[in-house]
Amino acid sequence: MTADPIPTGARIGHVHLKVADLERAVRFYRDLMGFALVTRFGDQAAFLSAGGYHHHIGLNTWESAGGSPPSPGTTGLYHFAVNYPTRRDLAVALKQLLDGGWGIDGASDHGTHEALYLHDPDGNGIELAWDREPSEWPRQGDALAFVTRALDVAGLLAEADRPAHHHQELAPAR
């Protein structure tokens, strides 16, 4: 039996991570990644957000206080992705991490999107990404053609120094 297709507008909502040290995790996601702390429950849980959403990232130590990251060869989270609205936003995120002393594990241009790979202090994989317009995605016939090319990291970082393009609402004509 095949399930009905998921609706086109469905999306992944938030990620909730088990962490060993809540304060360390909050510092990473708030101070290096730029998420806002929405609420905190002592030293057991914290919820962070972008743009006022109830939470994009949940962190807890309920089962993991002082714990170790999963060892290689075990199942679990490979990575979660944070998609940025513009290429410049992705560049600013990378610059902020590097300026804060945090490195990346890799970078790729997948044709459909550009991606930076890193890990948080608990070893959770994170992909920071910017999607190209779907009309620009590589295709073979009707199918997507996923590729993995080297990302021009220097070119991406140059975007961080460009002025942000803010869309201003036009006043209604009188």
The 8 nearest C-alpha neighbors of each residue, nearest first, counted from 0:
[[1, 2, 3, 4, 5, 6, 7, 9],
 [2, 0, 3, 4, 5, 6, 7, 9],
 [3, 1, 4, 0, 5, 6, 7, 9],
 [2, 4, 5, 1, 6, 0, 7, 9],
 [5, 3, 2, 6, 7, 1, 9, 8],
 [4, 6, 3, 7, 9, 2, 8, 10],
 [7, 5, 8, 9, 4, 3, 10, 2],
 [6, 8, 9, 5, 10, 4, 3, 11],
 [7, 9, 6, 10, 5, 11, 4, 12],
 [10, 8, 6, 7, 5, 11, 12, 4],
 [11, 9, 12, 8, 7, 6, 13, 5],
 [10, 12, 13, 9, 14, 55, 80, 79],
 [11, 13, 10, 55, 14, 54, 9, 56],
 [14, 12, 55, 56, 11, 15, 54, 57],
 [13, 15, 56, 57, 55, 16, 12, 79],
 [14, 16, 57, 58, 56, 13, 17, 59],
 [17, 15, 58, 57, 18, 59, 14, 56],
 [16, 18, 59, 60, 63, 58, 15, 19],
 [19, 17, 60, 20, 63, 59, 121, 16],
 [18, 20, 64, 65, 66, 63, 60, 21],
 [21, 19, 23, 22, 18, 64, 24, 65],
 [20, 22, 24, 23, 25, 42, 18, 19],
 [21, 23, 25, 24, 20, 26, 42, 27],
 [24, 22, 26, 20, 21, 25, 27, 120],
 [23, 25, 21, 27, 26, 22, 28, 20],
 [24, 26, 22, 28, 27, 23, 29, 21],
 [27, 25, 30, 23, 29, 24, 28, 22],
 [28, 26, 24, 31, 25, 30, 29, 23],
 [27, 29, 32, 25, 26, 34, 31, 30],
 [30, 28, 34, 33, 26, 27, 25, 32],
 [29, 31, 26, 27, 33, 32, 28, 34],
 [32, 30, 27, 96, 33, 28, 29, 99],
 [31, 33, 28, 29, 34, 30, 27, 92],
 [34, 32, 29, 30, 31, 28, 35, 49],
 [35, 33, 29, 48, 49, 47, 28, 32],
 [36, 34, 48, 47, 29, 37, 49, 33],
 [35, 37, 47, 38, 46, 48, 34, 29],
 [38, 36, 47, 46, 35, 48, 54, 39],
 [39, 37, 46, 36, 45, 40, 47, 44],
 [38, 40, 45, 44, 41, 46, 37, 36],
 [41, 39, 44, 43, 45, 42, 38, 46],
 [42, 40, 43, 39, 44, 45, 21, 38],
 [41, 43, 21, 44, 40, 22, 60, 39],
 [42, 44, 60, 59, 41, 40, 61, 21],
 [45, 43, 59, 40, 58, 39, 42, 60],
 [46, 44, 39, 58, 38, 57, 40, 59],
 [45, 47, 57, 38, 37, 54, 56, 36],
 [48, 46, 36, 37, 54, 56, 35, 34],
 [47, 49, 54, 55, 35, 34, 52, 51],
 [50, 48, 34, 51, 52, 35, 55, 47],
 [49, 51, 52, 48, 35, 34, 53, 54],
 [50, 52, 49, 48, 53, 54, 35, 37],
 [51, 53, 54, 48, 50, 49, 55, 47],
 [54, 52, 51, 48, 55, 37, 47, 46],
 [55, 53, 48, 47, 52, 56, 46, 13],
 [54, 56, 13, 48, 47, 14, 57, 12],
 [57, 55, 14, 47, 54, 15, 13, 46],
 [56, 58, 15, 46, 45, 16, 14, 47],
 [59, 57, 16, 45, 44, 15, 17, 46],
 [60, 58, 44, 17, 43, 61, 18, 16],
 [59, 61, 64, 63, 43, 18, 62, 17],
 [62, 60, 59, 63, 43, 64, 17, 44],
 [63, 61, 60, 64, 17, 59, 66, 18],
 [62, 64, 60, 66, 19, 18, 61, 17],
 [65, 63, 19, 60, 66, 20, 62, 18],
 [66, 64, 19, 63, 20, 67, 18, 60],
 [67, 65, 63, 19, 64, 68, 18, 62],
 [66, 68, 69, 65, 19, 121, 63, 70],
 [67, 69, 122, 121, 70, 66, 123, 19],
 [70, 68, 67, 71, 73, 75, 122, 74],
 [69, 71, 73, 68, 72, 67, 74, 122],
 [72, 70, 73, 69, 74, 68, 75, 77],
 [71, 73, 70, 74, 69, 75, 77, 76],
 [74, 72, 71, 70, 75, 69, 76, 77],
 [73, 75, 72, 76, 69, 77, 71, 70],
 [76, 74, 77, 73, 69, 78, 123, 72],
 [75, 77, 78, 74, 123, 124, 79, 16],
 [78, 76, 124, 75, 79, 123, 125, 74],
 [79, 77, 124, 125, 76, 126, 123, 80],
 [78, 80, 125, 126, 124, 81, 77, 76],
 [81, 79, 126, 127, 125, 82, 78, 128],
 [80, 82, 127, 128, 126, 83, 79, 125],
 [83, 81, 128, 129, 127, 80, 84, 130],
 [82, 84, 129, 85, 89, 88, 128, 81],
 [83, 85, 129, 82, 88, 86, 130, 89],
 [86, 84, 88, 87, 83, 129, 89, 130],
 [85, 87, 89, 88, 129, 90, 84, 83],
 [86, 88, 90, 158, 85, 89, 159, 91],
 [89, 87, 91, 85, 90, 86, 83, 92],
 [90, 88, 92, 86, 87, 91, 83, 93],
 [89, 91, 87, 159, 93, 156, 88, 92],
 [90, 92, 159, 94, 88, 93, 89, 95],
 [93, 91, 89, 95, 90, 94, 88, 96],
 [94, 92, 90, 96, 95, 91, 97, 89],
 [93, 95, 91, 97, 96, 92, 98, 90],
 [94, 96, 98, 92, 93, 97, 91, 99],
 [97, 95, 99, 101, 93, 94, 98, 31],
 [96, 98, 100, 94, 101, 99, 95, 102],
 [99, 97, 95, 100, 96, 94, 101, 93],
 [100, 98, 96, 97, 101, 95, 31, 94],
 [99, 101, 97, 98, 96, 102, 95, 31],
 [102, 100, 96, 97, 99, 103, 98, 31],
 [103, 101, 97, 100, 104, 96, 117, 93],
 [102, 104, 117, 105, 116, 101, 115, 118],
 [103, 105, 117, 116, 102, 106, 118, 115],
 [106, 104, 116, 103, 115, 107, 117, 114],
 [105, 107, 115, 114, 150, 116, 149, 108],
 [108, 106, 150, 149, 114, 148, 113, 147],
 [107, 109, 113, 150, 148, 110, 147, 149],
 [110, 108, 147, 146, 112, 111, 113, 107],
 [109, 111, 112, 108, 136, 146, 137, 145],
 [112, 110, 136, 109, 131, 130, 137, 113],
 [113, 111, 130, 109, 131, 110, 129, 108],
 [112, 114, 108, 129, 128, 109, 107, 130],
 [115, 113, 128, 107, 127, 106, 126, 108],
 [114, 116, 106, 127, 126, 105, 128, 107],
 [117, 115, 126, 105, 104, 125, 103, 106],
 [118, 116, 103, 104, 125, 124, 126, 115],
 [117, 119, 124, 123, 122, 125, 120, 116],
 [118, 120, 122, 123, 121, 124, 117, 27],
 [119, 121, 122, 24, 118, 23, 27, 123],
 [122, 120, 119, 123, 68, 18, 19, 67],
 [121, 123, 118, 119, 120, 68, 124, 69],
 [124, 122, 118, 119, 121, 78, 125, 76],
 [123, 125, 78, 118, 77, 117, 122, 79],
 [126, 124, 78, 79, 117, 118, 80, 116],
 [125, 127, 80, 116, 115, 79, 128, 114],
 [128, 126, 81, 115, 114, 80, 82, 125],
 [129, 127, 114, 82, 113, 83, 81, 126],
 [128, 130, 83, 113, 112, 82, 86, 85],
 [131, 129, 112, 111, 132, 128, 113, 82],
 [130, 132, 112, 111, 133, 135, 129, 136],
 [131, 133, 134, 135, 130, 136, 111, 112],
 [134, 132, 136, 135, 131, 111, 130, 137],
 [133, 135, 132, 136, 131, 137, 111, 138],
 [136, 134, 133, 132, 131, 137, 111, 110],
 [137, 135, 111, 133, 134, 110, 138, 131],
 [138, 136, 144, 110, 143, 135, 111, 139],
 [139, 137, 143, 144, 142, 140, 136, 141],
 [140, 138, 142, 144, 141, 143, 137, 145],
 [139, 141, 142, 138, 143, 144, 137, 136],
 [140, 142, 139, 138, 143, 144, 137, 136],
 [143, 141, 139, 138, 140, 144, 137, 145],
 [142, 144, 138, 145, 137, 139, 141, 136],
 [145, 143, 138, 137, 139, 146, 142, 136],
 [146, 144, 143, 109, 110, 147, 137, 111],
 [147, 145, 109, 110, 144, 148, 108, 137],
 [146, 148, 109, 108, 107, 149, 145, 110],
 [149, 147, 108, 107, 150, 109, 146, 110],
 [148, 150, 107, 108, 151, 106, 147, 152],
 [149, 151, 107, 108, 152, 106, 148, 113],
 [150, 152, 154, 153, 155, 149, 108, 107],
 [153, 151, 155, 154, 150, 156, 106, 157],
 [154, 152, 156, 155, 151, 157, 150, 158],
 [155, 153, 157, 151, 152, 156, 158, 150],
 [154, 156, 152, 158, 153, 157, 90, 151],
 [155, 157, 153, 90, 158, 159, 154, 152],
 [158, 156, 154, 155, 159, 160, 153, 161],
 [157, 159, 87, 156, 161, 155, 160, 90],
 [160, 158, 91, 90, 157, 156, 87, 161],
 [159, 161, 158, 157, 162, 156, 91, 87],
 [162, 160, 158, 159, 163, 157, 87, 164],
 [163, 161, 164, 160, 159, 158, 87, 165],
 [162, 164, 165, 161, 87, 88, 159, 160],
 [165, 163, 162, 166, 161, 167, 87, 85],
 [166, 164, 163, 167, 162, 168, 85, 87],
 [165, 167, 164, 168, 169, 163, 85, 162],
 [168, 166, 165, 169, 170, 164, 163, 171],
 [169, 167, 170, 166, 171, 165, 172, 164],
 [168, 170, 167, 171, 172, 166, 173, 165],
 [169, 171, 172, 168, 173, 167, 166, 165],
 [170, 172, 169, 173, 168, 167, 166, 165],
 [173, 171, 170, 169, 168, 167, 166, 165],
 [172, 171, 170, 169, 168, 167, 166, 165]]
